Amino acid sequence: MTENTQQQHDSAPELPTQYAPAEVEGPLYERWVERGYFTADAESDKKPYTIVIPPPNVTGSLHLGHAFQHTLMDALTRRKRMQGYEALWLPGMDHAGIATQNKVEQQLAEEGKSRHDLGRETFTDRVWQWKEEYGGKILGQMRRLGDGVDWSRERFTMDEGLSKAVQTIFKRLYEDELIYRAERIINWCPRCLTAISDIEVEYQEDAGELVSIRYGEGDESLVVATTRAETMLGDTAVAVHPEDERYARLIGKRIKLPLTDRTIPVVADTHVDPEFGTGAVKVTPAHDPNDFAIGQRHGLPSMSVMDERGVITVHGPFLGLDRFEARSAIVGALREQGRIVAEKRPYVHSVGHCSRCSTTVEPRLSMQWWVKVGPLAQAAGDAVRDGRVKIHPEDMSKRYFDWVDNMHDWCISRQLWWGHRIPVWYGPNGEVVCVGPDEQPPSGEGWHQDPDVLDTWFSSGLWPFSTLGWPERTPDLEKFYATDVLLTGHDIIFFWVARMMMFGLYAMDGVAPFHTIALTGLVRDEFGKKMSKSNPNAVDPLDWMDAYGSDAVRFTLARGANPGADVPIGEDWVQASRNFANKIWNATRFALMNGATVEGELPPAEKLSATDRWILSRLNATVAEVDALYEDYQFAKVSDALYHFAWDEVFDWYVELSKTTFMGGGEQAAVSARVLGEVLDVTLKLLHPIVPFVTETLWTTLTGKETLVVAEWPADSGFRDAAAEAEIENLQQVITEVRRFRADQGLQPGQRVPARLGLAGTALAAHEGAIRQLLRLQPAGEGFQATANLTIGGATVALDLSGTIDVEAERKRLAKALAAAEKDKAQCVGKLGNEAFLANAAEVAVVKIRTRLAKAEADIERIGAQLAALPGA
């Protein structure tokens, strides 16, 4: 080491020998927040870049799905912030009506009370108390992950400003006749005791019972099939197709409804499929949406036969039975009367369940509030069709159009106490008054407010503009609306994306709430199975953060983020990402010890070695590649490009090739130290949006500057050097092939071998020192005998292996391996030449044999070359 190099080493910034994420991440994040790096300025003249966080439930905690999407959103906003944008990533939470009310009701149940014991006002106060004490756990976990959100703008869907937005848009929609009240069939949860929307119903295969029942008597009878026998108590007709000749004589007649004293008509309706079952269907308008539509067309009465808990309310022997108890009892009674024509059990069919409590949903006729979605959905579809909003990946557009083009009116009322209460008052004489946020509600005897609250998705549908101050024209709204990208899972296109599009276009004068909808897949375990709390494969990301650091979790998730595709993830992959973080740490530590610096301008190209020019050329190509991939939301490819550039090209090749230069000292060592500093500076900046903690620690140590969070994003300088890239690729080929040969000969990695290099007349001559250093090749001395000669990339490498290996033992080992490969080849050739095998074997089996054959042939060629290279061959 020269005196100059020693001085650089003595004055270099120091890093601990090992990276300890647990000691770094928490304090570093708090410093970022305290210094206001994530706080956006609405008065800034910078171009805005806005993302609103999909608000997690106040009851929730960070799961891998959150960690996945938050990592990607954070990467986007961190990069844009570094690019000079006024970047706002706005956080907040959803009040989660049903989920939160359930939490508090569970607490009350433990005290032996119900919400009705407290009354509405006291119960609501209790929910707010729960929210302050237990809610929002996820916010602290977001800090742990490193979310660079603007905490000064944190919002909650029940806070004062957002409540005003809800009341405002409700009144506008009501006055525009886009909100109305009507009695319709809704999805009812007998456990949560509220209506739920279509998208909150999860369908699963249940084993039920299909029974065929004879209605009527003798020739004037027909058979219907049902899985819900209990609803027959509310039948008001039987329907057949008008062109079904089997039932033409019965259309317009009345037949006896079994187990009752009523007769019901036979009606003709084109909805009935004559090819399905018996071609006759029972019609229960109060308990089935299709039956309700038939009833509307034929003026049939609607008879509700259950209460809100699914208990039979019809007087008679089944009164008071639960719906499932009644089902069995009714089938038994019909069997006794000889009216069961056929039974099929178990009969597996798709049944709707409440997405929150898994209770079987009951279709129920109920008076509810609805949004007339036709014109709103049309506008939401048009905004994508005409290019104002892009969906990424584009093939996801079909799912979006399938939903918005076929959307049914949206039931927005919920029979809860926690949520935005519907701002409508009813008077003693039938008056109905919708009250805006700045209006006084009617008062006096007989006036009362609607008891229901709004669907949670109603308020979260306003999120992109209500969080910015709407309905007021605030500086935030003027600066940061429309937002740039909505990044969310493809599974909530229907829940949330379409709602925001409808409301944003309506409330903001046709301006869509975001320019791009970037849809991600779902996180799955390493075998591709869906993670679930009820399965042993569920992972708490905080456990992985404790074990490996937040950067490792973030990098693993980003590396799996292909647009729209599900993300398999296993702990081994997080360990590998932790190893990558350690590699960055150790390589930077080595660089600092060898004088890597960012001080001063880069030396001119004529002073740079080919190795220096190569890495700078590759660096700029990587900057351009990463930028293009970010703009296309290709997070997995961004991560892979950075991983391979950093690990393979910078740390494994450039650092190793530069070691001889640093050892030699002098001007060239100083040049390479500056180049290495530049490469690290840019590489750490490129990595920062995905792995912010380790990069911040290393970059501030390298540069002596305050923070990487607001450092300037690197730009592609345009520097390319194809000749240097070709030269170093040739050098890499020589080193790789000789390493492979050494390994094939059984040499230990550190074992030194005498060698004579034939590099004269090639660009590789300048790299002889690096070649010898990396390949552990010592100069050829007296008595040198070339026992192996390799020609690679225009260079020759003569090796003297005498005394380094047992040639005879190695020849025997290789001969045995060659015989095994030849035997495997013969077996494969035999099978592929067997016509009977090819005719009967599955395609996958044939492919497997062909793959084995190709491997055997490659092994034969490789082993033959090794034998030929042995001394005395």
C-alpha positions, 0 to 999 in steps of 0.5 A: 500500500502506497503512502497516498493510499494509506492516507486515504485509508486513515481518513476514510469514513468508517462503518461497523463491520456488520449491518444491524438493521434493528439498530438503524431502522427505527431511529432513522425513520423518526429522523426522516419524519422529524426533518419533514422530508415526507411533508409536501408543500402545496405552495411549491412551484414543483410539479406535483406527484400524488398517491393516496394510500388505500386506507387500511381498516382501523381494525387492521394490522400490517399483513404481507399484502399491505407490506407488498403494496406499500413497498411499491407505493413508497418506491414510486413516491421516493423516486419522484421526490428525488426527481424533484417533484412535490411528492405527496403520499397521503396516509389514512384509515377507513372506519370499517363500519361492520368490522369495527362495530363487531369489535366493540360489540364483542367487548360489550358481550364480554361485559354481558351487555349489547349496544341496545343497552347503551343506546346509539349515542353512548355506543358510538362514543364507545366506538370512538373510545375503542378507536383511540385506544386500540385502532390504528395499530397498522400506522405504527407498523407502516412506520416500521416498514419505512412508509414515506407518507406525509403524516401531517395530512393523515386522514380518517373516513369519520373525521370532520372534513371527510364527514362533510364531504360525505354529506355534501355528495349525498345531497348532490346525488340525491338532488340529481336523482342519483340516490333514491330509496326503494324496496328491493331484494338485498343481500342480508347477513343474519349475523351482522344484521345488516345489508351488504353489497354484492361485492361483499358476498363471497361465493363458495361451494357448499354441500346442500340438498336438492329436492324436487317437490310436486305442487298441485294435484293430479294432471294439474300438478307440476314439479319444482326443484329447490335447495331452499325448501324453507322459502316455499312458505313465501311462494306466490307463483310457479313460473314456466316458459310461455312456449313450453308445451308441457305446461301450456294447459296450466298457464293462468290456472291456480294450484295448491301450495303444499303445507299451506292453505293457499293457491298460487298462479302458474305464470309464463315468463321468458326468464325460465329456462325450459331445458333446466330441471323440470322447466318449472320454477317456484317464485318467492319474490321476497327471497330471491332477486330473480323471483323478485323481477318475475314478481314485478313483471306479473304483479305478484305479492311479496311475502317475507317468511323470515325475520332479520335473524333468519327465523321463520315468521309464518304462523304454523308448525314451523314458526320460530324455527331457524331457517336451516332447522325449518328446511329439514322440517319442511322437507320431512313434512313434504316427505310424509305427504308424498310430495318429494319426487326426488332428493339429491344429497349432498348437492354441491352448489355455489352459496353466498357468504358474508365476507366478514363473518362467513355467515350464509347470506339471505336474499331479503326484500328490504327498504334501502337506499340506492345509488343509481349507477347507470350514468356514473358507471358510464362515465367511469367506463368512458374515462378509460376508453378514451385514454384519460385513465390508463389501466396497467397491465392493459389486459386487466381492462377487460375485468374493469369493463365487465364490471362497470358496463354491467353494474347494478344499482348499489345498495348503500344503506347499512343497518349499523350504528357506526358510520356516516348516518344517512342525512335524511329526516322524515316528518310526521306527515310523510315529509322526506328532507335531505340535509346538507352539512351546512344546513339545520335538520328539521326539528319538532314533534314527529321528525326523526333521522333515518337510522341507517348508516352508509356503506363504508365504500361510499365514504372511501370512494371519495378518498382521492379528493375528500382527503385533499379538502373537498368540497372546499377548493383548498390549496391541497386540492388545487395542487395535488388533484388529480392523483397520479397513480392508484396502486392496488390489488386487482381483487378490489377493482369492484370494491373500490376502484370503480367507486372512486372513478364514479365519484371522482368524475361526478364531484370533480367536473369530469376530472378522473381521480387518477391518471393510472390504475396500476393493478398488482397481484396477491401475495401467496406462499412459496408454493403459490397457495393463498395466505390465510389467517386460518391456514398455517402458511400465514406470515406476519411481516413484522416477524420477518422484519425482526429477523432480517430487517425491513429492507430485506422484506421490501426487496423480496416483495418488490422483486416478485412484483410483476404487473397483475401477477400473484406474488409467491414468497418464502422465508428463503427469499427474504434471507437472500434479500438480507444477504444482498443488503449485507453484500451492499454493506460489505462492498461499500465498507471495502470501497471506503477503506480503499478511498472511494470518494464522490469529491470532485469531477470524474476524471476525463475518459482518457485517464480512465482504465478500460475497467473504469470505462466499462463500469461507467458505461454499464452504470448509465445503461442501468440508469436508463433501464431502471427509469424505463422500467419504473415508468412501466410499473415493472417493479420486479424487473427494476429489482432484478436489474439493480440486483444483478448490476450491483452484485454481479457487475459492481461488487463481484467484477468491478471491485475485484478487478480494481483490487490490483489497482488499489494495491498498486496505488498512485494516480490510477488508484486515485482515478479508480477510487473516484470512479468507484465512489461515483458508481456507489453514489448512483447505485445507492440512489437507484436502490434507495426507493426499494431499500431505503434504510441500508442505502441511506446509512451507506450513502450519507457515510460515503458522501458526508451529506445529510440524507438520500431521501431528497438527493437528486435522482441520477440521470443517464449522462449518455456515456457509453463505451462499447469497446470497453464493454466488449473488452471486459466481457472478454476478460470475464469470459477468460476468468470464468472459463479458467475458474470452471476448468480449475473446479472441474479439475478439483482444485481448491479456490485458493490453491495457487497454480503456475501459469504462462499467459499468452496475452500479447497483442490483445487488449487483455495484456493490460489485465494480466495482474487482475487475471493472475490475482483473481485466478490464483495463478503464479508466474511460470518458474523454472521447471514449468511444464504446461500440462493443460492449455486453454484458449479463450477469447483470443488468449492462451492460458498454459497451466502446470497441474503437476503436483496439484492433483492426482492425475490417475485418480482424477482420470478414474473419477472422470471415466466413471462419470463418463460411463454413467452419462453414456449409459443414461444417453443410451437409455434415453435414445432407446425410449425415444426410438420406441414407437409404442412409448411415444404413442402412449406416453404423456407429452410431459413424460416425452419432454422429460426424456428429451431433457435427460438426453440433452443433459447426458450429451452435454455431460459427455462433451464436458467430461470428454474435454476434462479428460483431454485436458488432463496431463499425459492425455 
